[in-house]
Amino acid sequence: MSFLSMRTELRGCVPKMPYSYTGTLINRAYRTIRERSLWSFLLFNGQWIAPPQYTGTSATTTQGSATVVLSAADATALAALLPTQPYSLITQRQFRIASSGLYDIYNYQVNTPSAGLTTLTLDRWWGEVSTTGSAFQIYQCYYVPTVSNSPITDFKSWISVRDMADFRSLYTDRLSRRDLDMRDPQRTWYGIPTDVVPYAPDANPASPSYGALRFELWGAPTYNLNYQCYGTRRGTDLVNSTDTIPAQLGEDCLLALARVYAYEWAEANKGAAPRNVGPDFKYLMGGAQKEYESLLRLYRMADREQVDNFFTTYRLADNSDLYPFYNSLGNSASPGGIV
């Protein structure tokens, strides 16, 4: 049943309700149902590809300015490097000099072609002392959840984030931002990341992931790594007239809850006529609520029989920060260690 058909049916239950309001109530019911369970249609499988760190030779910064000017050599190197790494845009990476703050790169442009100079625009003013010709690093430590190589803005929770080269699952719920600031305030712990920590929404209006929640990989990956990400989404509302809900959820369940909201609206907006005139919307609300609860129970049971991942989070088997691993790409191994 399409979104249009559901709106039409709901309007028939309360004819005096504005038609424009039917879409609001159906989406309200749809959001409520999505939050009631970890539905299989809300699972997602994505990936992160960490780019190798680029170590530059000469950058000029000015305290109080968001502009960074790179040398001709770095401009040439970046121009050749970036097209080979389409999985990580320059505007998704971070810039720093030594142990300075981490600055998001908001823009990248060649400002003097004849001289080969490149300008980076940072997300905020450079706060450290001004520098001339300083070595610098560009790498990516903040990532957004993706599906089919596109960022999502309705992320809900992680199930697992796996380092495919080192055969490891990262912690997704162990550390908070505050914990990282206490353990590694300068973010100088590099190597093989052990934790995925919520950071902040992407605030760059020019970024394809604008508004999506970013996560910090700690310690920062400085070489090429591939991560397989598995988690749950909140889902998105119905918009177009032809939109439909997933097969795992029936329209009868959704419309039952939408009728509860519709009858509530009708009860609040009915006239001053005696109670025995017209339908008793409170009675209809109760009947629709019981129908909704009964149908929801059946659909949840059927869906859980297919995918039972209800609040299951994969984690390392012991309490170490760095589990023993074997890297099949580099043909190297480590016994692990404790931070």
N, C-alpha and C positions, 0 to 999 in steps of 0.2 A: 504494500500500500504506500502510495507516495505521500509526501508532506502535504500536498494540496488536498488529497482525499481525506487525510486525517483531520485537517482543519475544517473541511466541510462537514464531516461527521460530528465533530465536537460542536460546531455551531448549531447543528440540528438538535443537540441535547438542551441547549439554552438559546433559543432563537433571538432573544433580545440582547445577547452579548455582542459587542462589536467584533466584526470578523477579524480586524487587525489584531485583536487581543488573543485570538485563538492560537496564533503562532507562538506568542509569548508563553502561554500555559503549556503547550505541548513541549516546548524546549525546556521549560522548568521541570516538567515531569521527567523528561529524558535525562536531564542532568542528575536529578535525584536518583533515578534508577542506576545510572552509571556509577554513582558513588556508593551504592548499596552492596556492590560485589566487585571482585576482580574478574571481570568478564574476559573470556578468551579473545573477544574482538578488540580488546584494549591492550593486548600484548603487542610489543614491537621488538624488532630485531634490527639493530643498526651497527655502525662501526665508526671507529676513530682511526685515522692514520696520522701518527705523529711525524712531522717532518724533521729531518736532521737539523741540528742547530747551525745557523750561519754565523761565523765569527768574522766580523769586519775589521778592517785595519785603521780606518780614519773617519771619525764623526765629529762634527762641530755642534755644540749645544750652547744655548744661552739661558741662564737662569731667568725664569719669568716668561719664557717664550715656549710655545708648543711646537716650534719648527726645529727639525734636525737636518743638517746638510751633510750628505755623505760624499766621499771622495769619488773621483772618476773611476778608479779601480773597482771600488765597491759597487758603483752604479753599473759598470759593465758586468760584474759577476752576478749581481742580482737579476739583471735583465736576462741573462742566460739561464739562471737557476729557476726562477719562478714558473716559467711555462712547463717545466718538467715536473712540477709538484702542484697540479691543479686541485688536489684534494685539500690543500691548505692555502687559503688566500692570504696575501700579505696583511690584509686588514683583520685577519683573525689571529695574528701573531703579536708577540710582545717584544719590546725593545728595552735594553738596559745596558749600562756601562758599569763593569765590575759588579759591586754589590749595591748598586743604586736601586731605587724603586723600580717596580715593573710597570711599564707604560704600554697601554694598548696603542697599536698603530691604526689611526683613523683614515689616513690617506697616504698615497705614494705616487710621486710624479717626477718625471725628468724635467727639471726647471731650466737647465742650460745645456741643450744638446751638444753644442760645440765643445763645451768643457767636460761633458760627461757627468755633471753633477746631478745628484738625486736628492729630492726633499721628502722627508717623512713628516707627517703631521700627527702629533701625539694626542691622546685623549685629554691631556691637561698640561699645564705649564711644567717645564722642566724645573724640578725643585732643588736639585743639587747645584753645586758651583758650576759655572760655565767651563766648558772644555773645548779644546781645539786639537783635532787630529788624534782623538782617543780611540783605542780599540773598543769594540762593542759586540753585543750578541743579539741576534734575532732568533727567537724560537717560540714555540707555542706551548703554553701550559694551561690554557683555558679552553674548554671544549663544550659544545652544546649537543644534546641528544639529536640523533638523525634517523630518518627512515627513508630508504631509497635515495640516499645521498642528499636529502633535503632536511633542514633543521625543523624541529617541531616545537611548538609553544605550549603544548598541553601535557608536558611531562608530569608524571605522578610519582613513581618510585622505581628504584633499581631492583632487579633480580640478580643480575650478575654482570660484571665487566671483566673480560678475560684477556690476558696478555697471551696472544697465540704463539709468539716465538719462544717465550720462556715457560709455557705451560703453567700459568699462574692465574688465580682469580684475585682481583683487587678488593680491598675493603671498601664498602660503599656506605657504611653507617658507623664507623668507628670514631672518626675524628670530626670535630667541627672547625669552623674558621678560627675560633678562639684557641683551640688546641694547636693548630698549625702556627699561629702567631707566638705561642709560648715555646713550641719546640724549635721552630725554624723561622724567626722573625724576618731574617733577611732573604729567605728562600734561596739558600745556597746548598741545599741537599739535592744533588743531581744523581742521575743514574737510571735505575729501574723503578718506576713509580709503584707505590704500595697502596695508596689511598685515593679515592674519588671523593672530593669535598665540595659541597655547594658553595658557589662564589657570589654571583650577582647576574641579573639580566644583562644581555648585550645592549649597551646604550648608544652604539654607533648607528645613526640613522642610515648611513650608506652601506651597512653590512647586510648580507642576505639573511643573517640570523638575528636581526634586530628584534629585541623584545624577548628572545628565548633565554631561558635560564642557563647560565654557564657553570661548568664544574671545573675545579682545579685538580690537575693530576699532580700528586706529590709523592716522591721528589720528581722534579721536572724532567720529562724525557728529552734527551739531547741528541738522540739518533733515531733512525727510522724504526717505528714500531707499529704494529697493527693490533687494534683492540676490537673484540666482538662485544657488543653491548645488547643486553636483553633486559627489558623492563616493562612497565605499564604506563599507559596514557590516561588522561582524564576524558579524552574524547572531545569531539566538536559538535556544535549545535547544527540542526537542520536549517538550511538557508534557502535553497532553490525549491521550486514547486515539485520537481522531479526527485528530490532527495528521498532516500528510504533509510530505514534503520537496519542494523545487521540481522542476519537470519537467526542468530542465537536468541534474539529477543522478539517476542510477538507484539504486533500492533495492539492486540486486545489488552495486554498488560499496560502498555504505555497510555492508551486511551482511557483505561480505567482510572489511572492516577490523574490524568488530565481532567477527567470529569469531576474528580474530587475538588480540584482547584476551581473548575468552572461553577460547580454548585455552591462553593464557598463565596465566589463573587456574586452569584445570583442571590444568595441569602442576604449578603451585605447590601445589595442594591434593590431589593424588592420594595414595593410601595407599602403604604400604611393600611392595606386591605386586611380584613380579618384572616385569621390563620386557616380557616376552612376554605379559602378561595385560592385556587391555583395549587401547584405542587408544594410539598413540604421539602425544601431543599436540604434541610438538616438530615432528614431521613434518607434522601438520595445520596448525600455525602457518605453516610455510614455504610450503605449498601455498596457504593463504588469502592470505598476503602477496603472492605472485606474481599471484594472481587480482585482488587489489585494485589493484596497480600497473598491470596491463594495462588494467583497466576505467577507472581514473582517467585514464590517458593518453587514452583514446578520448573520454571525456566532456569533458575539458579542451579537446581539439582542436575538438570540435563546438561548444562554447560560445564559444571564441575566434573562430571563424569568424563568429559573430553579433555580438559586441561586442569590439572590440580596443582596450581602454583600459588595457592592462596597464602600470601605473606611469607613466602619462603625466600630467604636471602642466602646466597652462597657466600661462604667465607673461608678463610684459611683454617686448617685443622688444628693449629696450635696458636700460641700467643706471640710468635715471632713477627717482627716487622718485615723481615726479608727472608722468605721461605727458600729452601734449596731449589735450584732451577737448572734446566738444561736448555740452552739456546741452539735450536736445530739449524738456524741460519748461520750463526757465527761459529758453530761447532765448539762451544765453550760451556763450562758448567761452574756452579758456585755452591758451596755447602750452606750458604745463607749466613745470617748473623743477626744479632739483636742490637737495636739502637738504644 
